[in-house]
Amino acid sequence: MKTIGEIGIQLPEILLPKSGVDLTKWAVIACDQFTAEPEYWQSVQELVDDAPSTYHMIMPEVFLGTPQETKLIQSTQATMRKYLDEELFQAHEGLVLVERTIDGKTRHGLMLALDLEKYDYKPGSQTLIRATEGTIVDRLPPRIKIREAAALELPNILVLIDDPEHSVIAPLTAAKAGFKRLYDFELMQGGGHLSAFAVNAEGEERVVQALRALAQPQAFAAKYWVGQERPVLLFAMGDGNHSLATAKAIWEKKKPLVGMDHPSRFALVEIDNVHDQGLEFEAIHRLLFGLKKNVLAELKKTFGVNVSYTEVATSLAMMQRVDSTNGTSQAVGLIGGGQSFGVIEIDHPPSNLPVGTLQTFLDQFLQGAGAETIDYVHGRDVLERMALQTGNAGFYFAGMHKSELFKTVILEGALPRKTFSLGQAHEKRFYMEARKIV
């Protein structure tokens, strides 16, 4: 395995299921999706049954806090060891080009390992690899329980590069006809099509040189109009922030015991160009369950004369008004909560983004026992369906433009947690590849 230290990457040994494994049953969507829809995961379980599958090596977050949690953590770790003992995998060393086609769009990515020594998820981080959103530290313990005794890692992590000239991944896509095809199949549950190719030595060298060029301090300073003393940001988290934070937490704990050459120093990820036409940013909406207080009344207590509410006739009218808002005020859609559809407008907001303004309020609202729980959902249809149920309330946000991400993080630091999503829930990364971390 080749490590290129200055750009924080390793060309890893990747484990793929051997020929004969049903790949449609093998690959399942990221564990943090469909947390408000347990029926999705029930259908996955029924489809997979006892077949070899990544489903048996993950714990869907829909089970967090349930009686099944401890048992599932133990079974995921046992299944990893079982699959290794049964020699279910075949190894591939080097970079892998992946293509995901869904809803008429194709996203191109590159599988590699990132050096956790060059990553820090804490606020204010200036490392080569950075979080783009606030990390919810309370979400790490169950993930740590799984990974700290795991023999394998299965990445749901998408990491972004800012490559407007398409110098890193696009040349591989153009040359893929000369690469060995590693897999090519339909994903379950409407997840689209997934294929992968083994990048040859020439392609790997080209990737390394292109990443080095992006990481040059002079080029970085010129691109973002900052001083050359500003530390370079090469890799920015897209999806799976908490998975990478978990890997980092475990590495910091392990490294005094295992030394700096241990496999757990690295984490397998998919990197994507933020300018890829198949990559879209979607807003992440908020959903409150078990309301105990009137949301609008509490908003008025918090923001006073700076908040106003306008009822509208339909969900579409609400979304159009929120999406078209500009100027100094911020707009958030409200669904349910004793109302039907409406628009909350806040003047002189305390945060640069509407999601930051409202999240601070929601944190206080929950601490004050205003509702039982909160969930973060991607699809507008799911938000509306769940929010209109008695005792619930949903908050709709307009999405941010993906071209704003890197410069915002460089100049202002990490965004409020759960600000954006790379696509909707069914477009998220499926678990496919694995890597030994013991």
C-alpha positions as a printed NumPy array, in Angstrom:
array([[  0.   ,   0.   ,   0.   ],
       [  1.41 ,   3.35 ,  -1.093],
       [  1.052,   6.418,   1.134],
       [  1.479,   9.978,  -0.139],
       [  1.904,  11.843,   3.118],
       [  1.846,  15.46 ,   1.967],
       [ -1.668,  15.13 ,   0.54 ],
       [ -2.907,  12.791,   3.258],
       [ -3.884,   9.783,   1.146],
       [ -3.116,   6.091,   0.865],
       [ -3.719,   3.772,  -2.087],
       [ -5.415,   1.087,   0.002],
       [ -6.149,  -2.61 ,  -0.165],
       [ -9.888,  -2.785,  -0.762],
       [-11.953,  -5.896,  -0.102],
       [-14.801,  -6.786,  -2.459],
       [-17.174,  -9.77 ,  -2.283],
       [-16.069, -12.769,  -4.333],
       [-17.793, -13.92 ,  -7.485],
       [-21.095, -15.635,  -6.771],
       [-22.301, -13.186,  -4.104],
       [-25.581, -11.488,  -5.031],
       [-24.417,  -7.863,  -5.112],
       [-27.951,  -6.446,  -5.067],
       [-28.428,  -8.105,  -1.679],
       [-24.859,  -7.34 ,  -0.622],
       [-24.996,  -3.526,  -0.928],
       [-27.302,  -1.536,   1.387],
       [-27.742,   2.174,   1.938],
       [-25.95 ,   4.221,   4.613],
       [-27.074,   3.409,   8.159],
       [-28.15 ,   6.986,   8.956],
       [-30.828,   7.107,   6.258],
       [-34.601,   6.537,   6.619],
       [-34.418,   6.92 ,  10.401],
       [-38.05 ,   8.079,  10.423],
       [-39.139,   5.157,   8.23 ],
       [-38.553,   1.814,   9.977],
       [-40.569,   0.128,   7.24 ],
       [-37.701,   0.809,   4.806],
       [-35.274,  -1.182,   6.921],
       [-37.85 ,  -3.914,   7.493],
       [-38.106,  -4.376,   3.736],
       [-34.299,  -4.486,   3.449],
       [-34.147,  -7.188,   6.104],
       [-36.776,  -9.232,   4.3  ],
       [-35.013,  -8.851,   0.958],
       [-31.579,  -9.786,   2.298],
       [-32.669, -12.54 ,   4.692],
       [-29.629, -14.779,   5.4  ],
       [-27.706, -13.92 ,   2.213],
       [-24.213, -12.402,   2.555],
       [-24.783,  -8.673,   2.927],
       [-23.336,  -5.502,   4.359],
       [-26.695,  -5.239,   6.147],
       [-25.386,  -7.824,   8.613],
       [-22.268,  -5.699,   9.269],
       [-23.94 ,  -2.364,  10.045],
       [-26.483,  -1.077,  12.538],
       [-29.186,   1.087,  10.973],
       [-29.65 ,   4.135,  13.181],
       [-33.382,   3.51 ,  13.264],
       [-32.468,   0.976,  15.992],
       [-30.533,   3.434,  18.157],
       [-31.968,   3.528,  21.669],
       [-34.067,   0.418,  21.106],
       [-33.743,  -2.972,  22.84 ],
       [-32.07 ,  -4.331,  19.687],
       [-29.137,  -1.897,  19.817],
       [-26.675,  -3.921,  21.925],
       [-27.47 ,  -7.179,  20.153],
       [-27.   ,  -5.581,  16.736],
       [-23.633,  -4.072,  17.692],
       [-22.402,  -7.501,  18.738],
       [-23.809,  -9.233,  15.649],
       [-22.196,  -6.766,  13.226],
       [-18.778,  -7.446,  14.696],
       [-19.342, -11.212,  14.689],
       [-20.464, -11.17 ,  11.056],
       [-17.315,  -9.315,   9.987],
       [-15.149, -12.025,  11.539],
       [-17.352, -14.738,  10.029],
       [-17.068, -13.343,   6.507],
       [-13.283, -13.043,   6.86 ],
       [-13.01 , -16.623,   8.167],
       [-15.135, -17.848,   5.267],
       [-12.847, -15.984,   2.82 ],
       [-15.829, -14.205,   1.326],
       [-13.673, -11.353,   0.028],
       [-11.21 , -10.789,  -2.781],
       [ -8.586,  -8.082,  -2.366],
       [ -7.791,  -5.243,  -4.749],
       [ -4.887,  -2.889,  -4.073],
       [ -5.068,   0.633,  -5.42 ],
       [ -7.54 ,   3.294,  -6.441],
       [-11.036,   2.405,  -7.616],
       [-13.208,   4.588,  -9.877],
       [-16.896,   4.306,  -8.962],
       [-19.964,   5.464, -10.888],
       [-23.461,   5.765,  -9.455],
       [-26.391,   6.393, -11.79 ],
       [-29.793,   7.305, -10.366],
       [-32.708,   9.447, -11.533],
       [-30.923,  10.179, -14.806],
       [-27.754,  11.503, -13.115],
       [-24.328,   9.851, -12.856],
       [-21.961,  10.685, -10.003],
       [-18.258,   9.842, -10.373],
       [-16.08 ,   9.079,  -7.365],
       [-12.726,   7.675,  -6.376],
       [-12.095,   5.215,  -3.562],
       [ -8.975,   5.92 ,  -1.48 ],
       [ -7.935,   6.069,   2.178],
       [ -7.47 ,   9.348,   4.055],
       [ -4.868,   9.916,   6.756],
       [ -6.663,  10.69 ,  10.027],
       [ -3.553,  12.511,  11.244],
       [ -4.503,  15.244,   8.772],
       [ -8.141,  15.487,   9.895],
       [ -9.798,  17.217,  12.822],
       [-13.548,  17.649,  13.284],
       [-13.288,  20.157,  16.13 ],
       [-14.588,  23.71 ,  15.545],
       [-11.96 ,  26.016,  14.085],
       [ -9.939,  23.19 ,  12.571],
       [ -7.379,  24.238,   9.938],
       [ -6.315,  20.751,   8.872],
       [ -5.957,  19.457,   5.311],
       [ -9.13 ,  17.373,   5.829],
       [-11.989,  19.174,   7.596],
       [-15.577,  18.819,   8.676],
       [-17.968,  21.088,   6.799],
       [-20.681,  20.941,   9.456],
       [-20.782,  20.848,  13.219],
       [-20.234,  17.385,  14.663],
       [-22.848,  16.13 ,  17.113],
       [-20.545,  14.507,  19.647],
       [-23.487,  12.716,  21.314],
       [-23.911,  10.693,  18.118],
       [-20.415,   9.17 ,  18.32 ],
       [-20.652,   6.664,  21.25 ],
       [-22.773,   3.992,  19.491],
       [-20.622,   4.288,  16.371],
       [-17.492,   3.974,  18.508],
       [-18.904,   0.832,  20.142],
       [-19.228,  -0.738,  16.703],
       [-15.911,   0.336,  15.186],
       [-13.58 ,  -0.111,  18.155],
       [-14.027,  -3.91 ,  18.083],
       [-14.636,  -4.204,  14.339],
       [-12.343,  -6.125,  12.002],
       [-13.55 ,  -4.177,   8.965],
       [-14.685,  -0.727,   7.981],
       [-17.423,  -0.232,   5.413],
       [-17.491,   3.362,   4.191],
       [-20.599,   5.46 ,   3.695],
       [-18.323,   8.504,   3.599],
       [-18.269,  10.972,   0.694],
       [-15.483,  13.557,   0.803],
       [-15.388,  16.522,  -1.575],
       [-12.62 ,  18.198,  -3.536],
       [-12.968,  21.621,  -5.187],
       [-11.699,  20.899,  -8.692],
       [-13.363,  23.275, -11.192],
       [-10.927,  22.205, -13.925],
       [-11.935,  18.527, -13.447],
       [ -8.281,  17.475, -13.262],
       [ -8.547,  14.596, -10.749],
       [-11.455,  12.261, -11.538],
       [-12.632,  13.233, -15.041],
       [ -9.499,  11.894, -16.809],
       [-10.129,   8.507, -15.189],
       [-13.703,   8.493, -16.461],
       [-12.43 ,   9.24 , -19.965],
       [ -9.939,   6.344, -19.737],
       [-12.172,   3.76 , -18.004],
       [-12.512,   1.617, -21.139],
       [ -8.934,   0.515, -20.478],
       [ -9.543,  -0.324, -16.812],
       [-10.642,  -3.654, -15.392],
       [-14.326,  -3.627, -14.42 ],
       [-14.697,  -4.69 , -10.767],
       [-18.486,  -4.722, -10.437],
       [-21.588,  -3.574, -12.312],
       [-25.106,  -4.104, -10.91 ],
       [-28.465,  -2.695,  -9.863],
       [-28.874,  -1.504,  -6.282],
       [-31.885,  -2.482,  -4.177],
       [-34.872,  -0.335,  -3.227],
       [-34.646,   2.026,  -6.197],
       [-31.031,   2.931,  -5.445],
       [-29.979,   3.041,  -9.089],
       [-26.954,   1.452, -10.757],
       [-23.422,   1.059,  -9.372],
       [-20.246,   0.171, -11.229],
       [-16.512,   0.327, -10.521],
       [-13.186,   0.109, -12.325],
       [ -9.625,  -0.616, -11.167],
       [ -7.469,   2.437, -11.895],
       [ -4.177,   1.523, -13.571],
       [ -0.728,   2.737, -12.489],
       [ -0.723,   5.617, -14.99 ],
       [ -4.105,   6.79 , -13.758],
       [ -3.02 ,   6.597, -10.12 ],
       [  0.04 ,   8.738, -10.795],
       [ -2.086,  11.297, -12.612],
       [ -4.475,  11.488,  -9.639],
       [ -1.613,  12.027,  -7.197],
       [ -0.126,  14.833,  -9.284],
       [ -3.51 ,  16.529,  -9.735],
       [ -4.203,  16.433,  -5.983],
       [ -0.727,  17.816,  -5.292],
       [ -1.498,  20.718,  -7.634],
       [ -4.764,  21.475,  -5.812],
       [ -2.889,  21.424,  -2.495],
       [ -0.182,  23.918,  -3.483],
       [ -0.406,  26.908,  -1.109],
       [  0.006,  29.453,  -3.921],
       [ -2.79 ,  27.947,  -6.016],
       [ -5.019,  27.634,  -2.929],
       [ -4.466,  31.267,  -1.929],
       [ -5.201,  32.518,  -5.455],
       [ -8.37 ,  30.42 ,  -5.816],
       [ -9.986,  31.647,  -2.591],
       [ -8.455,  35.13 ,  -2.385],
       [ -6.744,  34.434,   0.943],
       [ -3.215,  34.906,   2.199],
       [ -0.635,  32.174,   1.597],
       [ -0.361,  31.732,   5.361],
       [ -3.897,  30.283,   5.356],
       [ -3.695,  26.466,   5.767],
       [ -4.816,  24.485,   2.725],
       [ -8.192,  22.747,   2.738],
       [ -7.978,  19.88 ,   0.223],
       [-10.671,  17.469,   1.416],
       [-14.006,  18.692,   2.822],
       [-16.597,  16.365,   4.307],
       [-19.69 ,  15.776,   2.206],
       [-21.535,  12.844,   3.774],
       [-20.58 ,  10.581,   6.667],
       [-19.097,  13.287,   8.895],
       [-19.872,  11.298,  12.033],
       [-18.409,   8.112,  10.584],
       [-15.093,   9.836,   9.897],
       [-15.21 ,  11.536,  13.317],
       [-15.691,   8.094,  14.863],
       [-12.657,   6.746,  13.014],
       [-10.638,   9.738,  14.229],
       [-11.722,   9.29 ,  17.854],
       [-10.712,   5.626,  17.811],
       [ -7.378,   6.364,  16.114],
       [ -6.469,   8.948,  18.756],
       [ -7.241,   6.385,  21.424],
       [ -5.322,   3.569,  19.71 ],
       [ -2.181,   5.201,  18.383],
       [ -0.222,   5.277,  21.671],
       [ -0.774,   1.499,  21.832],
       [ -0.321,   0.412,  18.199],
       [  2.112,   2.886,  16.644],
       [  1.785,   5.159,  13.634],
       [  1.732,   2.435,  10.957],
       [ -1.489,   0.767,  12.069],
       [ -4.352,   0.379,   9.523],
       [ -6.728,   2.326,  11.79 ],
       [ -4.7  ,   5.475,  11.063],
       [ -6.517,   5.602,   7.721],
       [-10.183,   5.588,   6.714],
       [-11.584,   4.362,   3.411],
       [-13.716,   6.989,   1.666],
       [-15.119,   7.98 ,  -1.697],
       [-13.926,  11.366,  -2.934],
       [-16.101,  13.35 ,  -5.357],
       [-15.579,  16.635,  -7.164],
       [-18.045,  19.209,  -5.844],
       [-18.419,  20.343,  -9.474],
       [-19.545,  16.904, -10.706],
       [-22.813,  17.398, -12.595],
       [-24.231,  14.283, -10.934],
       [-23.768,  15.752,  -7.465],
       [-26.517,  17.934,  -6.037],
       [-26.897,  19.603,  -2.657],
       [-30.2  ,  19.091,  -0.885],
       [-31.383,  20.858,   2.247],
       [-31.825,  18.798,   5.42 ],
       [-35.124,  19.58 ,   7.098],
       [-36.087,  19.288,  10.774],
       [-38.891,  17.178,  12.215],
       [-40.122,  17.477,  15.814],
       [-42.011,  14.627,  17.449],
       [-44.235,  14.806,  20.513],
       [-44.792,  18.554,  20.808],
       [-45.398,  19.766,  24.345],
       [-45.38 ,  23.507,  23.655],
       [-46.641,  25.81 ,  20.926],
       [-43.767,  26.32 ,  18.482],
       [-44.934,  29.653,  17.137],
       [-45.471,  31.066,  20.611],
       [-41.967,  30.016,  21.636],
       [-40.501,  31.509,  18.452],
       [-42.112,  34.842,  19.318],
       [-40.708,  34.671,  22.85 ],
       [-37.231,  34.064,  21.448],
       [-37.148,  36.503,  18.508],
       [-39.771,  39.049,  19.578],
       [-40.645,  41.655,  16.957],
       [-38.062,  40.196,  14.571],
       [-40.184,  37.132,  13.778],
       [-43.348,  36.973,  11.691],
       [-45.525,  34.127,  10.456],
       [-47.641,  33.974,   7.307],
       [-50.05 ,  31.132,   6.658],
       [-50.211,  29.867,   3.065],
       [-52.659,  27.562,   1.326],
       [-50.413,  24.732,   0.138],
       [-47.083,  23.035,   0.645],
       [-45.996,  24.189,  -2.82 ],
       [-46.777,  27.826,  -2.004],
       [-44.747,  27.53 ,   1.193],
       [-41.728,  26.052,  -0.599],
       [-41.83 ,  28.631,  -3.39 ],
       [-41.885,  31.491,  -0.906],
       [-39.012,  30.06 ,   1.157],
       [-36.922,  29.238,  -1.916],
       [-37.351,  32.723,  -3.386],
       [-36.553,  34.709,  -0.232],
       [-33.572,  37.032,  -0.516],
       [-32.325,  40.09 ,   1.261],
       [-31.519,  40.438,   4.951],
       [-34.369,  38.386,   6.403],
       [-34.376,  34.589,   6.611],
       [-37.319,  32.329,   5.761],
       [-38.183,  28.857,   7.039],
       [-41.262,  26.822,   6.159],
       [-43.461,  25.43 ,   8.932],
       [-45.595,  22.33 ,   8.441],
       [-47.936,  21.145,  11.173],
       [-47.361,  22.201,  14.753],
       [-51.03 ,  23.101,  15.082],
       [-50.948,  24.826,  11.694],
       [-51.08 ,  23.532,   8.139],
       [-48.51 ,  25.374,   6.018],
       [-46.827,  28.675,   6.693],
       [-43.645,  30.714,   6.39 ],
       [-41.589,  31.962,   9.341],
       [-39.525,  35.088,   8.584],
       [-36.783,  36.313,  10.907],
       [-35.19 ,  39.763,  10.679],
       [-31.734,  40.51 ,  12.096],
       [-30.943,  36.77 ,  12.376],
       [-28.103,  35.687,  14.67 ],
       [-26.641,  33.208,  12.14 ],
       [-25.574,  33.613,   8.508],
       [-27.798,  30.725,   7.396],
       [-31.463,  30.06 ,   8.23 ],
       [-30.615,  26.55 ,   9.393],
       [-28.157,  27.964,  11.934],
       [-30.681,  30.482,  13.23 ],
       [-33.416,  27.895,  13.675],
       [-31.178,  25.125,  15.012],
       [-30.141,  27.286,  17.948],
       [-33.816,  27.887,  18.716],
       [-34.674,  24.172,  18.351],
       [-31.859,  23.17 ,  20.707],
       [-33.286,  25.486,  23.351],
       [-36.837,  24.351,  22.588],
       [-35.892,  20.715,  23.172],
       [-33.914,  21.534,  26.321],
       [-37.029,  23.271,  27.606],
       [-39.099,  20.121,  27.019],
       [-40.915,  21.684,  24.075],
       [-40.907,  18.355,  22.222],
       [-39.852,  14.775,  22.819],
       [-37.344,  14.248,  19.982],
       [-35.979,  15.722,  16.756],
       [-35.062,  14.023,  13.49 ],
       [-33.255,  15.255,  10.378],
       [-34.936,  14.292,   7.105],
       [-34.009,  14.783,   3.461],
       [-37.149,  14.261,   1.4  ],
       [-39.846,  16.946,   1.249],
       [-42.549,  14.318,   0.863],
       [-41.445,  12.501,   4.018],
       [-41.215,  15.808,   5.906],
       [-44.758,  16.774,   4.947],
       [-46.262,  13.354,   5.637],
       [-44.7  ,  13.062,   9.083],
       [-45.086,  16.713,  10.098],
       [-48.829,  16.736,   9.475],
       [-49.361,  13.919,  11.966],
       [-50.828,  15.033,  15.292],
       [-48.206,  16.247,  17.76 ],
       [-45.473,  16.786,  15.162],
       [-44.006,  19.804,  13.367],
       [-41.678,  20.105,  10.382],
       [-39.346,  22.888,   9.267],
       [-38.477,  23.299,   5.599],
       [-35.255,  24.968,   4.391],
       [-34.055,  26.111,   0.991],
       [-30.801,  24.472,  -0.102],
       [-27.404,  26.17 ,  -0.326],
       [-25.478,  26.258,  -3.608],
       [-22.648,  23.728,  -3.693],
       [-20.182,  26.229,  -5.183],
       [-20.358,  28.18 ,  -1.906],
       [-19.181,  25.316,   0.295],
       [-15.384,  25.456,   0.254],
       [-15.012,  29.22 ,   0.491],
       [-17.594,  29.392,   3.294],
       [-15.779,  26.732,   5.332],
       [-12.38 ,  28.33 ,   4.665],
       [-13.499,  31.818,   5.708],
       [-16.156,  31.08 ,   8.34 ],
       [-15.446,  27.579,   9.595],
       [-17.832,  24.626,   9.776],
       [-21.478,  25.216,   8.919],
       [-24.268,  24.492,  11.41 ],
       [-24.784,  20.771,  11.791],
       [-27.03 ,  19.075,   9.241],
       [-26.99 ,  22.049,   6.873],
       [-26.948,  20.162,   3.579],
       [-27.103,  16.701,   2.097],
       [-25.52 ,  15.293,  -1.054],
       [-28.725,  14.29 ,  -2.766],
       [-31.867,  12.847,  -1.22 ],
       [-32.032,   9.784,   0.999],
       [-32.311,   7.171,  -1.776],
       [-29.267,   8.721,  -3.53 ],
       [-26.932,   8.208,  -0.571],
       [-23.871,   6.007,  -0.724],
       [-24.447,   2.266,  -0.457],
       [-22.033,   0.097,   1.519],
       [-20.079,  -1.977,  -0.992],
       [-16.332,  -2.004,  -0.319],
       [-14.592,  -3.023,   2.889],
       [-11.133,  -2.618,   4.391],
       [ -9.346,  -4.35 ,   7.256],
       [ -8.666,  -2.084,  10.239],
       [ -7.05 ,  -4.619,  12.607]])
